[in-house]
């Protein structure tokens, strides 16, 4: 097991599995400092350095914070309770930006997927999933991913770089813009939950993720409850305790297997941090209890991890480590070139029933946004995807040969 290294930008010592993170390419836009991604203390300091009198700094910080995170403004001119001379001074030194939404796709089931391009030209995807009683925003933490989980489309795109706190926060802002959520008086909140389950491994970008979540949780800002934020990890064991202590959000673990042999094959990180280490870290996760359970994500792969014996092994593991847990069973979402198939529906239900009968919640997560490649494991930068015209050509050829090609969006 690697020791936590203060010298590493990820808080980890890179090894055979751990990423060697590429520094962010800072492309100059206009020389101005972006408000998004600054916490309130940083914003106050920046305002003072820009010439705002220190006696006014607290008031101005609160005014700006409210306009940005309560009203979603992108221009200082929209800040009605700020004087003209102060607005002019702010506009000279600062900006309130949004990345470019290159493409926004809307699924027939209400799911929305945004392809977001950042200042350096790199892209990531963000997904909004509406439900009867909630609206969940799936946020990316990296461009690409280093983990190469074999069943995951995102894992086929190499890690490019970590996203900054600004870029993580901006994904929430983009979704709220599109959902017209800033005027909550008429319809209430649409984004009620956040899941860090998009592109990348959040615990390999810990500092930026932590900062972004604290900005979104700020009680004078968007006010997301930590109980409504879930961070998903593939098992970066040394960072899990730190996550619980310093961010304090719900934990989800991409388990997908019940023994080391299978998990070594489909989740390569398991070669570094074995299941025993991972489950011990889950048992020690701060704040985990029966009312705030750890979620195990389990993708159902036909003839790989979906047999009755696997369900029984899963039960034994959860009970052995005395884990307050639930299991989300995820029907595999196919993508072009995958070597795996989704388990048969009857077998998924049988697997769920076996786990339920042992007193462990095991709901089947119905796929959302498959028609726009927005379902679990399907996210990937559009620039890295096969072109739609080429995919349609493949589908036509496959239809003629009796095969099936999925994934046109």
C-alpha positions in Angstrom: 0.0 0.0 0.0 1.3 3.4 -0.9 1.8 6.0 1.8 0.1 9.4 1.4 2.6 11.8 0.0 2.3 15.5 0.6 4.6 16.1 -2.4 2.1 14.5 -4.8 -0.6 16.7 -6.4 -3.1 13.9 -5.9 -2.0 13.1 -2.4 -0.7 9.8 -3.6 2.6 8.5 -4.6 2.2 7.4 -8.3 2.8 3.8 -8.9 2.0 1.2 -11.6 -1.7 1.9 -11.2 -1.8 5.4 -9.7 -1.9 8.2 -12.2 0.9 10.6 -13.1 -1.3 13.7 -13.3 -0.6 16.2 -16.0 -0.5 19.8 -14.8 -3.4 21.9 -16.0 -2.6 24.0 -19.1 -3.5 27.5 -18.1 -4.7 29.1 -21.3 -4.9 32.9 -20.8 -8.4 34.3 -21.6 -8.3 38.0 -20.6 -5.9 38.0 -17.6 -8.8 38.3 -15.2 -9.3 36.1 -12.1 -12.4 33.9 -12.2 -14.8 34.1 -9.3 -15.9 30.5 -9.7 -13.7 28.1 -7.7 -12.7 30.7 -5.1 -13.9 30.0 -1.6 -15.2 33.0 0.4 -11.9 33.6 2.2 -10.0 33.7 -1.2 -12.7 35.9 -2.7 -12.4 38.4 0.2 -8.6 38.5 -0.1 -8.8 39.0 -3.9 -11.3 41.9 -3.5 -9.0 43.6 -1.0 -6.0 43.2 -3.4 -8.2 44.7 -6.1 -8.7 47.8 -4.1 -11.9 47.2 -2.2 -11.6 48.9 1.2 -11.0 46.3 3.9 -14.0 47.6 5.9 -16.2 46.8 2.9 -14.6 43.5 2.1 -17.0 41.2 4.1 -20.1 43.0 2.7 -18.8 42.9 -0.9 -17.8 39.2 -0.6 -21.3 38.3 0.6 -23.0 40.4 -2.1 -21.0 38.8 -4.9 -21.3 35.3 -3.4 -25.1 35.7 -3.2 -25.4 37.0 -6.8 -23.2 34.2 -8.2 -24.6 31.3 -6.3 -28.2 32.4 -5.5 -29.0 34.2 -8.8 -26.5 32.6 -11.2 -25.4 35.9 -12.7 -22.5 36.0 -15.1 -22.0 39.7 -15.3 -21.3 42.3 -12.5 -23.7 44.6 -14.2 -26.5 42.3 -13.0 -25.6 42.9 -9.3 -28.3 45.5 -8.4 -27.1 46.3 -4.9 -23.5 47.0 -5.9 -22.6 50.6 -6.9 -21.5 51.4 -10.4 -18.0 52.4 -9.5 -17.5 49.1 -7.6 -19.0 47.1 -10.4 -16.6 48.8 -12.8 -13.6 48.0 -10.6 -14.7 44.3 -10.3 -15.1 44.0 -14.1 -11.6 45.2 -14.6 -10.1 42.5 -12.4 -12.6 39.6 -12.4 -14.9 37.5 -14.5 -17.7 35.0 -13.7 -17.3 32.4 -16.4 -18.9 29.3 -17.8 -17.2 26.7 -19.9 -18.6 26.2 -23.4 -21.4 23.6 -23.7 -20.3 22.1 -27.0 -23.4 19.8 -27.1 -26.4 19.2 -24.9 -28.4 16.1 -25.5 -31.8 15.3 -24.0 -32.9 11.7 -23.5 -36.5 10.5 -24.0 -36.5 9.6 -20.3 -35.6 13.2 -19.3 -31.9 12.7 -18.7 -29.7 15.5 -20.0 -26.1 15.2 -21.0 -23.7 18.1 -21.4 -20.4 18.0 -23.3 -18.4 20.7 -21.6 -15.3 22.3 -23.2 -12.8 24.0 -20.9 -10.5 26.9 -21.6 -7.6 24.7 -22.8 -9.8 22.8 -25.2 -10.2 19.6 -23.1 -13.7 18.2 -22.6 -15.7 16.3 -20.0 -19.3 15.2 -19.6 -21.9 16.1 -17.0 -25.3 14.3 -16.7 -28.5 15.4 -15.1 -30.9 12.6 -14.1 -34.5 13.6 -13.0 -36.6 11.2 -10.9 -39.9 11.5 -9.1 -38.6 12.8 -5.9 -35.1 14.1 -6.8 -32.8 15.4 -9.5 -29.3 14.1 -9.6 -26.3 15.7 -11.2 -23.5 13.4 -12.1 -20.2 15.4 -12.1 -16.9 14.6 -13.6 -13.6 15.2 -11.7 -11.0 14.4 -14.4 -10.6 14.6 -18.1 -10.4 10.9 -19.0 -9.6 8.3 -16.4 -6.5 6.4 -15.3 -8.2 3.3 -13.9 -9.1 1.4 -17.1 -11.9 -0.6 -15.7 -12.6 -3.0 -18.5 -16.4 -2.7 -18.6 -16.3 1.1 -18.5 -16.3 3.3 -21.7 -14.8 6.2 -19.8 -11.9 4.0 -18.9 -10.9 3.6 -22.5 -10.0 7.3 -22.6 -6.6 8.0 -21.1 -6.2 10.4 -18.3 -5.5 13.9 -19.5 -5.6 16.0 -16.4 -7.5 16.8 -13.2 -10.3 19.3 -13.3 -9.9 22.4 -11.2 -12.3 23.4 -8.4 -13.6 26.1 -10.9 -14.3 23.5 -13.5 -16.0 21.1 -11.1 -18.2 23.9 -9.6 -19.0 25.1 -13.2 -20.7 21.8 -14.0 -23.3 22.6 -11.4 -23.7 26.2 -12.7 -24.2 24.9 -16.3 -26.9 22.4 -15.2 -28.7 25.1 -13.2 -28.5 27.5 -16.2 -30.1 24.9 -18.5 -32.7 23.8 -15.9 -33.6 27.5 -15.3 -33.2 26.8 -11.6 -32.0 30.2 -10.4 -35.5 31.4 -9.8 -36.6 28.8 -7.2 -39.7 30.7 -6.2 -41.7 29.2 -9.0 -40.6 25.6 -9.2 -38.2 24.8 -6.3 -34.9 23.0 -6.6 -34.3 20.7 -9.5 -30.7 19.6 -8.7 -31.3 18.0 -5.3 -28.4 15.5 -5.3 -24.8 15.4 -6.6 -22.9 12.2 -7.4 -19.2 12.3 -8.2 -19.6 9.4 -10.6 -18.8 11.1 -13.9 -15.4 10.9 -15.7 -12.4 10.2 -13.5 -11.5 9.0 -10.0 -12.4 11.7 -7.5 -10.0 10.6 -4.9 -7.1 11.1 -7.3 -8.1 14.8 -7.5 -8.9 15.1 -3.8 -7.9 18.8 -3.2 -9.9 20.2 -6.1 -12.9 17.9 -5.3 -12.8 18.9 -1.6 -12.7 22.6 -2.4 -15.5 22.4 -5.0 -17.8 20.5 -2.7 -17.2 22.9 0.1 -18.2 25.8 -2.2 -21.4 24.0 -3.3 -22.2 23.1 0.4 -21.6 26.6 1.6 -24.7 27.6 3.6 -24.6 31.1 2.2 -24.4 29.8 -1.4 -26.1 26.9 -3.2 -26.4 25.1 0.1 -26.1 21.5 -1.0 -26.4 19.2 2.0 -23.4 16.8 2.5 -26.0 14.1 3.0 -27.1 14.7 -0.6 -23.6 14.3 -2.1 -22.1 11.0 -2.9 -18.5 10.4 -3.9 -17.8 7.2 -5.8 -14.4 5.6 -5.7 -13.0 2.5 -7.3 -11.0 1.9 -4.1 -8.2 4.4 -3.5 -7.8 3.0 0.0 -5.4 5.5 1.5 -7.6 8.5 0.7 -11.0 7.1 1.9 -10.5 8.1 5.6 -9.4 11.5 4.5 -12.5 11.9 2.3 -14.7 11.1 5.3 -12.9 13.4 7.6 -12.5 16.4 5.4 -15.4 16.3 3.0 -17.9 14.2 5.0 -20.1 13.1 2.1 -21.7 9.8 1.4 -19.4 7.0 0.0 -20.1 4.8 -2.9 -17.6 2.1 -3.9 -17.3 0.6 -7.4 -17.1 -3.0 -6.2 -18.3 -5.1 -9.2 -16.9 -8.4 -7.9 -16.9 -10.6 -4.9 -13.3 -12.0 -5.0 -9.9 -10.7 -6.0 -9.5 -12.9 -9.1 -12.6 -11.3 -10.8 -11.9 -7.8 -9.5 -8.3 -8.0 -10.7 -9.6 -8.6 -14.2 -12.3 -6.0 -14.4 -11.0 -3.3 -11.9 -7.2 -3.1 -12.3 -6.8 -0.9 -9.2 -7.6 -4.1 -7.2 -4.1 -5.3 -8.0 -2.8 -2.5 -5.9 -5.5 -2.4 -3.1 -7.0 -5.8 -2.6 -10.6 -6.3 -1.6 -9.7 -7.0 2.0 -8.0 -3.6 2.3 -10.9 -1.9 0.5 -13.6 -3.4 2.8 -11.6 -2.7 5.9 -11.4 1.0 4.8 -15.2 0.9 4.2 -15.7 -0.4 7.7 -13.8 2.5 9.1 -15.3 5.2 6.9 -16.3 8.2 9.1 -20.0 8.7 9.5 -21.1 5.4 8.0 -24.0 3.8 9.9 -27.3 2.1 9.2 -29.0 5.5 8.4 -26.1 6.5 6.2 -25.0 3.4 4.5 -22.1 2.8 2.1 -23.3 2.1 -1.4 -21.6 -0.7 -3.3 -22.0 -0.4 -7.1 -22.2 -3.7 -8.8 -22.4 -3.9 -12.6 -24.0 -7.1 -13.8 -21.8 -8.8 -16.4 -23.1 -11.9 -18.0 -21.2 -15.1 -16.9 -18.6 -12.9 -15.2 -20.0 -11.8 -11.8 -23.7 -12.6 -11.9 -24.1 -16.1 -10.7 -25.9 -17.2 -7.5 -22.6 -18.1 -5.9 -21.4 -14.5 -6.4 -24.5 -13.1 -4.7 -23.8 -15.4 -1.7 -20.2 -14.3 -1.6 -21.3 -10.7 -1.6 -23.5 -11.3 1.3 -20.7 -13.0 3.2 -18.3 -10.1 2.6 -20.8 -7.5 3.8 -21.5 -9.5 6.9 -17.9 -10.4 7.6 -16.9 -6.8 7.7 -20.1 -5.7 9.5 -20.8 -3.1 6.8 -23.8 -0.8 6.9 -24.3 -1.2 3.2 -26.7 -1.4 0.3 -25.9 -2.7 -3.1 -26.9 -1.0 -6.4 -27.2 -3.6 -9.1 -26.5 -1.9 -12.4 -27.4 -3.7 -15.7 -24.4 -3.3 -17.9 -24.7 -0.5 -20.3 -23.1 -1.5 -23.6 -20.8 0.6 -25.7 -19.0 0.1 -29.1 -16.2 -2.4 -28.8 -17.0 -3.8 -25.3 -16.2 -7.4 -24.7 -19.0 -7.8 -22.2 -22.7 -8.4 -22.3 -25.4 -7.5 -19.8 -26.7 -10.2 -17.6 -30.0 -11.7 -18.4 -32.9 -9.8 -16.7 -34.2 -12.9 -14.9 -30.7 -13.5 -13.5 -30.4 -9.9 -12.3 -33.7 -10.2 -10.5 -32.6 -13.5 -9.0 -29.3 -12.0 -7.8 -31.2 -9.1 -6.2 -33.6 -11.5 -4.5 -30.8 -13.5 -3.0 -29.2 -10.4 -1.5 -32.5 -9.0 -0.3 -33.4 -12.2 1.5 -30.2 -11.8 3.5 -31.5 -8.5 4.8 -29.4 -6.3 2.5 -31.0 -3.8 0.2 -30.1 -4.6 -3.4 -32.2 -2.5 -5.8 -31.8 -2.8 -9.5 -30.9 0.6 -11.0 -32.8 1.0 -14.1 -30.6 2.4 -16.9 -31.2 6.1 -17.7 -30.0 8.0 -20.7 -28.9 5.0 -22.7 -30.2 6.6 -25.9 -27.7 9.5 -25.5 -24.8 7.4 -24.1 -25.3 9.0 -20.7 -25.8 5.9 -18.6 -23.3 4.5 -16.0 -20.0 3.6 -17.6 -20.8 5.2 -21.0 -19.4 8.7 -20.4 -16.5 9.7 -22.7 -15.4 13.0 -24.2 -17.2 13.5 -27.5 -13.8 14.2 -29.2 -12.8 10.7 -28.3 -15.9 9.0 -29.5 -16.6 7.3 -32.8 -18.3 9.7 -35.1 -22.0 9.1 -35.4 -21.8 8.7 -39.2 -19.3 6.0 -38.8 -21.3 4.3 -36.1 -24.4 4.4 -38.3 -22.4 2.8 -41.1 -21.3 0.1 -38.7 -24.9 -0.5 -37.6 -26.1 -0.8 -41.2 -23.3 -3.3 -42.0 -24.0 -5.2 -38.8 -27.8 -5.3 -39.5 -27.0 -6.9 -42.9 -24.9 -9.5 -41.1 -27.3 -10.1 -38.3 -25.1 -8.5 -35.6 -26.1 -5.7 -33.3 -24.0 -2.5 -32.8 -25.2 -0.2 -30.0 -24.4 3.4 -28.9 -25.7 5.8 -31.6 -26.4 9.1 -30.1 
